[in-house]
Amino acid sequence: MKQKVDFSDKQKQIARIAKALSHPARVYIIERLSILNSCCTSGEMIGDIPIARSTLSQHLKELKYAGLIQGEVEPPKIKYCLNQENWQLAKKYFSNLFDNSENYEKK
């Protein structure tokens, strides 16, 4: 009988990142923050995106959970920025994933 293996930490992290990027609002947030490596508050974003402030907060929470963004507390506001280290790691993970799938298809 074949023994089941657990998913690796890397596989779990890739899935967490993919989930975080699975909504267009979150993709928009990442795009906005990646432009010139800028930071902004939720109040600065809310005028540009067709969702409620509470919904935006939930999307920001998901992106933070995945490690893709970080919040810098500047009372009374929080400025959100890309987490550059994790963003580079995510790019590497997905690049490797897509490269490996292309190699698999060529066999």
Short mmCIF file of the C-alpha atoms (twelve columns), coordinates in Angstrom:
data_MODEL
# 
_entry.id   MODEL 
# 
loop_
_atom_site.group_PDB 
_atom_site.id 
_atom_site.type_symbol 
_atom_site.label_atom_id 
_atom_site.label_alt_id 
_atom_site.label_comp_id 
_atom_site.label_asym_id 
_atom_site.label_seq_id 
_atom_site.Cartn_x 
_atom_site.Cartn_y 
_atom_site.Cartn_z 
_atom_site.pdbx_PDB_model_num 
ATOM 1   C CA . MET A 1   0.000   0.000  0.000   1 
ATOM 2   C CA . LYS A 2   1.308   3.416  -0.981  1 
ATOM 3   C CA . GLN A 3   1.975   5.709  1.965   1 
ATOM 4   C CA . LYS A 4   0.512   9.208  1.832   1 
ATOM 5   C CA . VAL A 5   2.903   12.101 2.235   1 
ATOM 6   C CA . ASP A 6   2.191   15.460 3.802   1 
ATOM 7   C CA . PHE A 7   2.323   18.612 1.746   1 
ATOM 8   C CA . SER A 8   5.591   20.498 2.098   1 
ATOM 9   C CA . ASP A 9   5.816   23.907 3.720   1 
ATOM 10  C CA . LYS A 10  6.672   25.325 0.307   1 
ATOM 11  C CA . GLN A 11  3.525   23.801 -1.247  1 
ATOM 12  C CA . LYS A 12  1.416   25.219 1.573   1 
ATOM 13  C CA . GLN A 13  2.971   28.667 1.121   1 
ATOM 14  C CA . ILE A 14  2.362   28.611 -2.647  1 
ATOM 15  C CA . ALA A 15  -1.287  27.703 -2.003  1 
ATOM 16  C CA . ARG A 16  -1.612  30.498 0.588   1 
ATOM 17  C CA . ILE A 17  -0.195  33.018 -1.903  1 
ATOM 18  C CA . ALA A 18  -2.403  31.732 -4.729  1 
ATOM 19  C CA . LYS A 19  -5.459  32.064 -2.503  1 
ATOM 20  C CA . ALA A 20  -4.453  35.598 -1.554  1 
ATOM 21  C CA . LEU A 21  -4.215  36.525 -5.237  1 
ATOM 22  C CA . SER A 22  -7.494  34.832 -6.177  1 
ATOM 23  C CA . HIS A 23  -9.640  37.963 -6.007  1 
ATOM 24  C CA . PRO A 24  -9.416  40.929 -8.410  1 
ATOM 25  C CA . ALA A 25  -9.477  43.419 -5.522  1 
ATOM 26  C CA . ARG A 26  -6.370  41.806 -4.047  1 
ATOM 27  C CA . VAL A 27  -4.647  41.811 -7.420  1 
ATOM 28  C CA . TYR A 28  -5.503  45.522 -7.667  1 
ATOM 29  C CA . ILE A 29  -4.030  46.168 -4.208  1 
ATOM 30  C CA . ILE A 30  -0.790  44.367 -5.127  1 
ATOM 31  C CA . GLU A 31  -0.576  46.276 -8.405  1 
ATOM 32  C CA . ARG A 32  -1.164  49.578 -6.629  1 
ATOM 33  C CA . LEU A 33  1.482   48.893 -4.007  1 
ATOM 34  C CA . SER A 34  4.006   47.637 -6.555  1 
ATOM 35  C CA . ILE A 35  3.872   50.828 -8.640  1 
ATOM 36  C CA . LEU A 36  7.130   52.567 -7.821  1 
ATOM 37  C CA . ASN A 37  7.259   50.477 -4.655  1 
ATOM 38  C CA . SER A 38  4.755   52.808 -3.010  1 
ATOM 39  C CA . CYS A 39  2.930   52.607 0.303   1 
ATOM 40  C CA . CYS A 40  -0.557  53.859 1.018   1 
ATOM 41  C CA . THR A 41  -3.352  53.732 3.552   1 
ATOM 42  C CA . SER A 42  -6.676  51.983 3.092   1 
ATOM 43  C CA . GLY A 43  -8.264  55.435 2.992   1 
ATOM 44  C CA . GLU A 44  -6.127  56.313 -0.027  1 
ATOM 45  C CA . MET A 45  -7.155  53.091 -1.775  1 
ATOM 46  C CA . ILE A 46  -10.881 53.127 -0.997  1 
ATOM 47  C CA . GLY A 47  -11.681 55.931 -3.439  1 
ATOM 48  C CA . ASP A 48  -10.256 53.941 -6.364  1 
ATOM 49  C CA . ILE A 49  -11.834 50.555 -5.785  1 
ATOM 50  C CA . PRO A 50  -15.551 49.655 -5.953  1 
ATOM 51  C CA . ILE A 51  -15.835 47.884 -2.593  1 
ATOM 52  C CA . ALA A 52  -16.815 48.826 0.952   1 
ATOM 53  C CA . ARG A 53  -14.153 49.885 3.448   1 
ATOM 54  C CA . SER A 54  -14.819 46.763 5.556   1 
ATOM 55  C CA . THR A 55  -14.359 44.563 2.482   1 
ATOM 56  C CA . LEU A 56  -11.096 46.316 1.663   1 
ATOM 57  C CA . SER A 57  -9.921  45.657 5.224   1 
ATOM 58  C CA . GLN A 58  -10.684 41.955 4.794   1 
ATOM 59  C CA . HIS A 59  -8.703  41.826 1.534   1 
ATOM 60  C CA . LEU A 60  -5.767  43.577 3.192   1 
ATOM 61  C CA . LYS A 61  -5.943  41.037 6.016   1 
ATOM 62  C CA . GLU A 62  -5.751  38.132 3.524   1 
ATOM 63  C CA . LEU A 63  -2.732  39.669 1.789   1 
ATOM 64  C CA . LYS A 64  -1.022  40.212 5.145   1 
ATOM 65  C CA . TYR A 65  -1.763  36.605 6.178   1 
ATOM 66  C CA . ALA A 66  -0.096  35.383 2.991   1 
ATOM 67  C CA . GLY A 67  2.884   37.599 3.803   1 
ATOM 68  C CA . LEU A 68  2.626   39.603 0.599   1 
ATOM 69  C CA . ILE A 69  2.070   42.964 2.277   1 
ATOM 70  C CA . GLN A 70  2.942   44.533 5.583   1 
ATOM 71  C CA . GLY A 71  1.403   47.352 7.545   1 
ATOM 72  C CA . GLU A 72  3.384   50.143 9.114   1 
ATOM 73  C CA . VAL A 73  1.491   51.756 11.953  1 
ATOM 74  C CA . GLU A 74  1.610   55.538 11.779  1 
ATOM 75  C CA . PRO A 75  -1.115  56.551 14.233  1 
ATOM 76  C CA . PRO A 76  -3.935  56.900 13.589  1 
ATOM 77  C CA . LYS A 77  -3.378  55.188 10.211  1 
ATOM 78  C CA . ILE A 78  -1.721  52.075 8.855   1 
ATOM 79  C CA . LYS A 79  0.373   52.412 5.702   1 
ATOM 80  C CA . TYR A 80  0.472   49.234 3.623   1 
ATOM 81  C CA . CYS A 81  3.473   48.255 1.515   1 
ATOM 82  C CA . LEU A 82  4.617   45.162 -0.316  1 
ATOM 83  C CA . ASN A 83  6.665   42.824 1.817   1 
ATOM 84  C CA . GLN A 84  9.594   42.847 -0.618  1 
ATOM 85  C CA . GLU A 85  11.295  39.755 0.771   1 
ATOM 86  C CA . ASN A 86  8.146   37.623 0.574   1 
ATOM 87  C CA . TRP A 87  7.135   39.130 -2.780  1 
ATOM 88  C CA . GLN A 88  10.488  38.058 -4.267  1 
ATOM 89  C CA . LEU A 89  10.068  34.608 -2.724  1 
ATOM 90  C CA . ALA A 90  6.552   34.333 -4.219  1 
ATOM 91  C CA . LYS A 91  7.898   35.290 -7.650  1 
ATOM 92  C CA . LYS A 92  10.586  32.609 -7.313  1 
ATOM 93  C CA . TYR A 93  8.082   29.949 -6.181  1 
ATOM 94  C CA . PHE A 94  5.707   30.617 -9.071  1 
ATOM 95  C CA . SER A 95  8.507   30.881 -11.608 1 
ATOM 96  C CA . ASN A 96  9.834   27.484 -10.497 1 
ATOM 97  C CA . LEU A 97  6.338   26.009 -10.490 1 
ATOM 98  C CA . PHE A 98  5.641   27.169 -14.052 1 
ATOM 99  C CA . ASP A 99  9.108   26.184 -15.271 1 
ATOM 100 C CA . ASN A 100 8.695   22.693 -13.796 1 
ATOM 101 C CA . SER A 101 5.273   22.248 -15.386 1 
ATOM 102 C CA . GLU A 102 6.691   23.204 -18.802 1 
ATOM 103 C CA . ASN A 103 9.488   20.668 -18.381 1 
ATOM 104 C CA . TYR A 104 6.939   18.009 -17.396 1 
ATOM 105 C CA . GLU A 105 4.860   18.706 -20.529 1 
ATOM 106 C CA . LYS A 106 7.916   18.323 -22.795 1 
ATOM 107 C CA . LYS A 107 8.627   14.768 -21.624 1 
# 
